[in-house]
Structure formats: structure tokens, C-alpha cells
Amino acid sequence: MEEANLGGGKKNAKIWRAWIVFLDESGISEQPPVRRTWAPRGQTPIVVHPFNWKKLSICSVIAYWWNGKRCRLFFRVVGGSYNDQKLISFLEQLLQQPRMVKRILLWDGLPSHRSQRMAEYLQQQKDRLRVVRLPAYAPDINPVEGLWANIQGQELANRSVKDLGEMVDGVRNGFTRVRSESWLLHSFLKHAGLSLD
């Protein structure tokens, strides 16, 4: 991690033999991300989708072991938006992972990340979870953004669905594909301009 304000997290991860955990939230709706595609000349493809505002939120984590030799991917889909209560529930599941004893969490300054309830929770977990804030207005240094772009560009692109369940299936298929191609997780880190060596 070559960014100046992230260097301390990298150094502490090595000393602490910790997992470096990047977390981010995103939303999906029945309206697919529109991407360029191929079609016979004169037959412009048309994406048909419902016009409503139902939405689901996804919280995703990419975790890298301090020396970069292992990486893991976790996610959860919930109705509505993520708030501090839903995030704490997600973090609880993450903290129960048996092979991930110590973690350094890197995330942005979303209001639910800074709430009083979240601050109290993080204080209780300080022996196994430390937090480093990513700089404001710099989503490009979070590898999870690369994950979102990858899934939106493949499994969700131009996807015509009847309901949100089909979009969730696409998201799950995307996460399954990325897990099976673990080199992608390292490419997201590299694309963010970060390294673990």
C-alpha cells in the first residue's frame, strides 16, 4: 500500500500478522448497467427492464493476508440500504471466520461507518479489529470498486429481468466466478495502485 495514509495499515498488518480487509457497499436495482455490445448491422439491441425503484444493497469485503499469499472474498445482500446495525451484523460474521484472527479494516467515511453505535462496537472489537479510514473522495483506491465494476460489466450488464431476484442471481454468479479466479482479487488491488510487498 503505497498511499501515504495507508502505509501505517500495511506496516501494522505485517507486525500484527493481520488480514488487510477492504469493505465497500453498493446497490443494485432492476435497471441493469448498460454496456456496449455486439449486434448485426442495423439491429440495435434494446434492453427491456421494469421501471421501478426497488433496490437491494450489497456489502462486500476483499481480504488479503498481510504478505499477499492468500485472499478471500465475502459479501451479503440485504433489502434497502446498509445502516450501522446491518453493517455491525455483517462485521460480526466476518469476525467469526476462524482463519482470520486479526484484521485491519479499511473503509470510507460513510455516515454509518462513523455513527456512535459503530464507534462503540469498534471499540469493543479493538483486540481483533483495527480501522483505517480511506481518504475522502478517493474510491479508486479501494479494490472492492474494481470488483463491482467487474461484476457489473459481466454478470449484470444489459441484463433484462422481471424482478430483483434475477439480479441477485447475477450478483451471486459474479461472486462465484471471481472466487474461482482468485488472481482477479490481486488484479483489483493492483488496479487500485496498491501492493502488499
N, C-alpha and C positions, 0 to 999 in steps of 0.2 A: 504494500500500500504506500504509494509514493506521495500522496497528497499530504501536505504538512500537518493538518489537523487530524489525520488518521494514523500517522506514524506511531503515536503512543499506543493506539489499539493493537497495532501489529507487534510492537515490542512487548507489550504486556501479554499478548497471546502466546508468544514464544516462551516467556518466563513462566507463565501460568499453565502452559501446555493446554491451551483452551481452543475451543472451536470459535471461529470468527463467523458470526451469524448476521446476514443481511436480511432485513424484513421490509416488505412493502405491501400496500393494499392496492387493489384495483377493482373496477366494476365491470359487469357485463350486462347487456340488455338483449332484447330480441332483435335489435337492429345490428346487423353484422358489420365488422370493419370492412370497408370496400377497398379492394386491391385490384391492381391491373391483372388482366388475364388474357388468354388467347381465345380467339373465336374465328370462324371462317369470315373472309372479307364480306362486308355488307350485312353481317348478322351480329349486331352489337348485343352482348349478353345483358339481360335485365335481371337484377336481383329483387325478388319479391319478398317482402317481410311485413309483419304486423306493425301498425303504427300505434304503439302504446309505450308507456314509460316504466313498465315493470323492470326491476333491476335486482341483481344479486351482487354481492361483494365477495372478493377473494382475497385472502391473506396468504402470502407465500413467503417462504424462507429458503434461502440458499445458504448452507453452512459449509465452511471449509475448515478442515483441520489446520492447526497452526502452521504446519510445514507444507500444506497443499497436497499431501499424498492421498487424502480422502475428501470427498464432498458428499453432501446429502441434500435432498430436496423435500420440503414439506409444504402442504397447502390445506386450506379449509375454505369451503364455500358456505356463505350464510345469506339469509334473506335481509334485505335492507342494507344499511351501511354499518361499517365497523365502528363501534364505540369502545370506550375503555373497558367496559365489562366483557364484551366479546373478545377483545384483544387479550385480556388477562386470562380468559379461559383458553385461548389458543396458546399463550405462553406457558400455561400450566402443563398442557400436553407436551409441548416442546421440552420442558424441564424434566419430564418423566422418561425421556429417551435414555436407556441405560448406558449406552456407549458415549454419551455426550455429558460428561460430568461437569465441566466448567465451560462457560460460554461468554463471549464478548458480543453484545448485540449492537449493531449499527443500524440506525433508522433516522428518519427525518423528524421535523418538529411539528408534526400533525397535532392539533389540539388534544386528541385522545391520548397521544403519547406523553403529553405534558400535564395531564389532569392531576388533581390532588389524589384521587384514588389510585392512579397509576404510579405516582411518586411513592405513595405508601407501600404499594405492592413491591415495587422495585427495591425499596429499602429493605424489605423483609427477605428478598432473594439475593442480597449483595454477596453472599458467600459462594454462590454458584452462577450468578449472572451479573455482569457489569455492562453499563450502557455507554456508548459513544454516539453523540449526535452527528449526523451528516450535516454539512454546510447547507444553509438555506439556498433555495433556488438552484440546486445542483443535482437534479435527479439522475443526470447522466453518469454519476459516479457510483450508483447503486446497481450491482449486477442483476438484480431482480427486474429492472426495467428492460434489460435485454431478453429476459425470459418472457415477459409479457409480449414484447414485440415479436418474438419468435412464434409464440402460440397464436397470436392474432394474425400473423402473416401466413399461417398454415392451416391449423385446425378450424379457426373461426372465420377466416377470410371468405367473404362473399357467401356465407352460409345462410341459406334460406330456411327458416324454422317456423314451426307452428306455435311453439311455446318455449319457455326458458329452460325446461328440462333438456331439450335438444342442445342448447348452448352449453349447459353443464356437462353433457356427454362429450361435447367437443373439447371443453377445458380439461376434463379428466383424461381424454385420449392424448391431448397435448402434453400433460404432465407425465403420463406413462411413457410417451415417446422420448421426452427429454431425459427421464430417468434411465432409459435403456441406452442412451447415447451420452454417457457421463462426461465425455470430452466437451460437450456443449456448455456445461456448467463452468468449466475453466475458460471457455471462449468468452462467456459473458463477463467474467472477471477481467480478462484481458481487454475486452472492448471498452470496459469502464475505465481503462487506464491504470488498473491496479495489478499488483503482483504480490505473491506471498514469499518470494525469496529475497 
